[in-house]
Amino acid sequence: LYNYREDFKTTEFRLHDYDTSAEKEQFTNQIPLGRQHILQLVKNEKIPMYHSERWFNDLSLSTINSMLEMLLDDWDMTFTTSRQYHIGEGGLIVLLGSNGNLICVWDGREHIDIHLFTIEEMERLHQDLVKGFSTATHGNMKIGLRDDQPRGIGRVINFPSDLEIKKV
């Protein structure tokens, strides 16, 4: 073997051999403020084309807005600003509120991106949004990508629930 040394002796390092003070300081100084959820919905290829083609032909920006409002109606998401912009064949929906915001981009065909930010950690809202959108689209769309991220101050890497001390 290349660079093989018969007399090589391995060295084992332990955690206390390293200075972890910077990591501990970052961990204790982070202040999580909310949850960001990015969701991409794409055409479900398992649905027969004749069924999904008719559904996608009837899809509109106002239909998507109605679906979003219906899904968020059960939650205390109060939006003070609601705007729809027709862009190209698709459009943009912007909902801004005191406890979060939602931005939805539709390509006019078979792809919807949803960005939801909530001030409080409302993980169940995010989960309900995923399930609800799949149901509201009658299975014609599926989750192509889902990404949850904590947001806050101080290089946040943890959700507030991750920082809670749990009794065993």
C-alpha positions in Angstrom: 0.0 0.0 0.0 1.0 3.6 -0.6 2.7 5.1 2.4 2.1 2.0 4.5 4.1 2.0 7.7 4.3 -1.2 9.7 5.4 0.5 12.9 2.6 3.2 12.8 0.8 3.7 16.2 -2.6 5.3 16.3 -3.4 8.0 18.8 -6.8 8.2 20.4 -8.2 11.6 21.1 -11.0 12.4 23.6 -13.4 15.3 23.7 -11.6 16.9 26.6 -8.4 17.1 24.5 -10.1 19.9 22.5 -11.1 23.4 23.4 -14.9 23.5 23.1 -15.5 26.8 24.8 -16.4 28.6 21.5 -19.0 25.9 20.7 -20.5 26.0 24.2 -20.7 29.8 24.1 -22.5 29.7 20.7 -24.9 27.1 22.0 -25.8 29.1 25.1 -26.0 32.4 23.3 -28.4 31.4 20.5 -31.9 32.8 20.8 -34.4 30.9 18.6 -37.2 33.1 17.5 -39.2 31.0 15.1 -39.5 28.3 12.6 -39.0 28.5 8.8 -40.6 25.8 6.7 -39.9 25.5 2.9 -42.1 23.2 1.0 -42.0 22.3 -2.7 -45.1 20.7 -4.2 -44.7 18.9 -7.5 -47.0 16.9 -9.8 -47.7 13.5 -8.5 -46.7 11.1 -11.4 -48.7 8.3 -9.9 -52.0 10.0 -10.8 -53.4 9.1 -14.2 -52.6 11.9 -16.7 -56.2 12.4 -17.9 -57.2 13.1 -14.3 -54.3 15.3 -13.3 -54.2 17.3 -16.6 -57.8 18.5 -16.1 -57.1 19.4 -12.4 -54.0 21.4 -13.4 -55.8 23.2 -16.2 -58.4 24.5 -13.6 -55.7 25.5 -11.1 -55.4 29.3 -10.6 -53.7 31.7 -8.2 -57.0 32.4 -6.5 -57.6 28.6 -6.1 -54.2 28.3 -4.4 -54.9 31.3 -2.2 -58.2 29.8 -1.2 -56.5 26.5 -0.3 -53.9 28.3 1.8 -56.5 30.4 3.6 -58.6 27.2 4.3 -55.5 25.4 5.7 -54.4 28.3 7.9 -58.0 29.1 9.1 -57.8 26.6 12.0 -54.7 28.3 13.4 -54.3 31.8 15.0 -52.4 33.1 11.9 -53.7 36.6 11.5 -52.4 38.2 8.3 -52.5 42.0 8.1 -51.4 42.0 4.5 -52.5 39.7 1.7 -51.3 40.3 -1.9 -51.5 38.3 -5.1 -49.3 39.1 -8.1 -49.7 37.4 -11.5 -46.3 36.8 -12.9 -45.8 35.2 -16.3 -48.1 32.1 -16.4 -48.0 31.7 -12.6 -47.9 34.1 -9.7 -46.9 35.0 -6.2 -49.0 35.1 -3.0 -47.7 37.1 0.0 -49.3 36.9 3.4 -47.8 39.0 6.2 -48.8 39.0 9.8 -47.7 39.8 13.3 -47.0 36.1 14.2 -45.6 35.0 10.9 -45.6 35.2 7.1 -46.2 33.0 4.1 -44.9 33.4 0.6 -46.2 31.1 -2.2 -44.8 30.9 -5.7 -46.6 29.1 -8.5 -45.0 28.5 -11.9 -48.3 28.4 -13.6 -48.1 24.7 -14.3 -47.2 21.9 -11.9 -44.9 23.4 -9.3 -45.7 25.3 -6.1 -43.1 26.6 -3.5 -44.3 27.6 -0.1 -42.2 29.5 2.5 -43.8 29.7 5.9 -42.2 31.5 8.8 -43.9 31.5 12.3 -42.7 33.5 15.3 -43.7 30.8 17.7 -42.5 27.2 17.2 -45.7 25.8 15.7 -44.4 22.5 14.4 -47.8 21.0 14.2 -49.0 23.9 11.9 -46.2 23.1 9.5 -47.1 19.4 9.6 -50.8 20.1 9.0 -49.9 22.4 6.1 -48.0 19.5 4.4 -50.9 17.0 5.0 -53.6 19.5 4.2 -52.1 20.6 0.9 -51.8 17.1 -0.3 -55.5 16.5 0.6 -56.6 19.9 -0.9 -54.9 19.0 -4.2 -56.8 15.7 -4.3 -53.4 13.8 -4.5 -52.5 15.6 -7.7 -49.5 17.1 -6.0 -46.9 15.5 -3.8 -44.1 16.8 -1.6 -41.0 17.2 -3.7 -38.9 18.8 -0.9 -39.5 19.8 2.7 -37.0 21.7 4.8 -37.5 23.0 8.4 -35.0 25.4 9.9 -34.8 27.3 13.1 -34.5 31.1 12.9 -33.3 33.6 15.4 -30.3 35.5 16.8 -26.8 34.2 17.5 -26.1 31.6 14.8 -29.2 29.6 15.7 -28.9 25.9 15.0 -31.6 24.5 17.4 -35.4 24.8 17.6 -36.6 26.0 21.0 -37.9 22.5 21.7 -34.3 21.2 21.3 -33.1 23.5 24.1 -35.7 22.4 26.6 -34.5 20.1 29.4 -36.5 16.9 29.3 -37.0 14.8 32.4 -36.4 11.1 31.8 
